Amino acid sequence: MTGERTEVVVIGGGAIGLSIAFELAGRGRRVTLLERGEPGAEASAVAAGMLAPTSESEGNAASLLNFQLDSLCRYPEFTAAVSELSGLGCGYRSEGTLWVARHRDDELELEHLAALQRERGLTSRMVTAREARRLEPYVVPRAVGGLLVDGDHQIDPRRLLPALALAVEHRGVDLRRRTRVSGVFPEAGGVRIAYDTPGESGELRADIAVIAAGVWSEDGIDTPAPPLGLRPVKGQLLRLRGEPIIQRVVRTPDVYLVPRSDGELIVGASEEEQGFDAQPTAGAVFDLLRDAWEVLPGIYDLHLDEISVGFRPAVRDHLPVIGPAGAPGVFLATGHYRNGILLAPATAYWLAEAIEGGETPPLLAQLQASRLAGAG
Ligand SMILES: Cc1cc2nc3c(=O)[nH]c(=O)nc-3n(C[C@H](O)[C@H](O)[C@H](O)COP(=O)(O)OP(=O)(O)OC[C@H]3O[C@@H](n4cnc5c(N)ncnc54)[C@H](O)[C@@H]3O)c2cc1C
């Protein structure tokens, strides 16, 4: 084989691709990351950044919950390593989540959620209205109770992603922006990756290629992977700004509010099947503001900085796809749906284990592409 050669090519510079490049470079691999635009500019830049396996456990498969919990445990070490190399903070916070019951209906729903969490060995605690207001004084006075989840954490993706992009370069990753991959072709002794940059087309050869291009992982890239049936789940989310009015994440069954230390307050999020329509809509903004105002009336005076729209990468069972793509040397890491920020450290660690060990680690057993046979 001729031409430029490296050990690993990672395709896509979102939270998933960057974390994989970071992990593999940390294990001494020579890594090139190809990103069609700027790193961390798509779904990962829109995400609220909740690291909340307990709050989000309802309806999740056991395989996903175990993977989420594993990833949450990795977060402190992961962000410490990223911060040390980049010199930048990642906005990691561990204050937990307060679910607020606005009325008896919500309260029953939270009791149900707490029972489900208990059954799965997760920790949470029902609180009285008085305690909810003691914890978060700006919560609406007519709240009737709440559910406290101390084990949920959060990160600011708009701080994590730039820090991660810098950290991978400090680890020696060749991070190429404005480089769109058009094909991944297994061949004798490795993989050939075809790409286009604004001025030219080129090819790279590698031992291994990891396709981590979010919802575009089978869109415009010719790959040997079986059809996954990836689809975008549109999410709209608001960024408000002003004096901080909450300390921890505040949620109801309809909306979540995520505080940042710099005065930003995230209000999220819609879930829509609208294809790649990136337009914000009046209806989603109206619903988010009304639902947020019902639990935290103080948002009325905050500034509305931004309406963000992102595309969650989803397959039909809403579990991620992490592992071999069914052709020698080609791996997949996509389909992270609502959990890609939370799952980034575990995805990177366990995919690296799979690549190095040549076997599927037990935590990835249920997350293989083969389960989706016939999708597309
Ligand atoms: C509104 C909203 C709220 C969310 N909140 C949370 C949350 O609180 N917690 C959580 O854990 N998750 C959350 N998520 C989910 C999370 O954002 C995603 O699961 C995660 O960002 C997926 O990361 P990714 O790297 O796979 O994809 P992306 O971030 O979309 O990155 C994919 C990258 O691949 C690049 N690319 C695409 N095609 C090519 C190509 N041909 N060649 C080269 N590069 C290519 C793109 O430019 C992009 O940079 C939320 C998502 C949304 C939309």
The ligand as a Gaussian input file, in Angstrom:
#p B3LYP/6-31G(d) Opt

LIG

0 1
 C      -31.454000      19.108000      22.727000
 C      -30.507000      18.021000      23.104000
 C      -30.221000      17.817000      24.449000
 C      -29.337000      16.793000      24.827000
 N      -29.021000      16.639000      26.156000
 C      -28.158000      15.661000      26.533000
 C      -27.792000      15.511000      27.891000
 O      -28.253000      16.261000      28.755000
 N      -26.941000      14.499000      28.232000
 C      -26.408000      13.645000      27.296000
 O      -25.637000      12.750000      27.655000
 N      -26.714000      13.789000      25.976000
 C      -27.590000      14.761000      25.584000
 N      -27.931000      14.895000      24.262000
 C      -27.456000      13.876000      23.302000
 C      -26.056000      14.183000      22.805000
 O      -25.990000      15.509000      22.344000
 C      -25.682000      13.223000      21.663000
 O      -25.974000      11.881000      22.001000
 C      -24.172000      13.332000      21.386000
 O      -23.799000      14.672000      21.220000
 C      -23.771000      12.532000      20.169000
 O      -22.398000      12.763000      19.963000
 P      -21.682000      12.361000      18.609000
 O      -20.246000      12.694000      18.744000
 O      -22.074000      10.959000      18.267000
 O      -22.416000      13.275000      17.503000
 P      -22.177000      14.814000      17.072000
 O      -21.920000      15.669000      18.236000
 O      -23.318000      15.164000      16.189000
 O      -20.838000      14.734000      16.263000
 C      -20.734000      14.081000      15.010000
 C      -19.601000      14.774000      14.264000
 O      -19.327000      14.058000      13.059000
 C      -19.035000      15.016000      12.059000
 N      -19.259000      14.385000      10.743000
 C      -20.450000      14.015000      10.203000
 N      -20.248000      13.461000       8.984000
 C      -18.911000      13.488000       8.755000
 C      -18.079000      13.071000       7.667000
 N      -18.606000      12.509000       6.566000
 N      -16.745000      13.257000       7.763000
 C      -16.190000      13.825000       8.862000
 N      -16.941000      14.251000       9.926000
 C      -18.265000      14.064000       9.873000
 C      -20.012000      16.159000      12.355000
 O      -19.595000      17.363000      11.746000
 C      -19.956000      16.198000      13.864000
 O      -18.972000      17.076000      14.367000
 C      -28.767000      15.936000      23.840000
 C      -29.030000      16.172000      22.492000
 C      -29.887000      17.200000      22.108000
 C      -30.132000      17.445000      20.650000

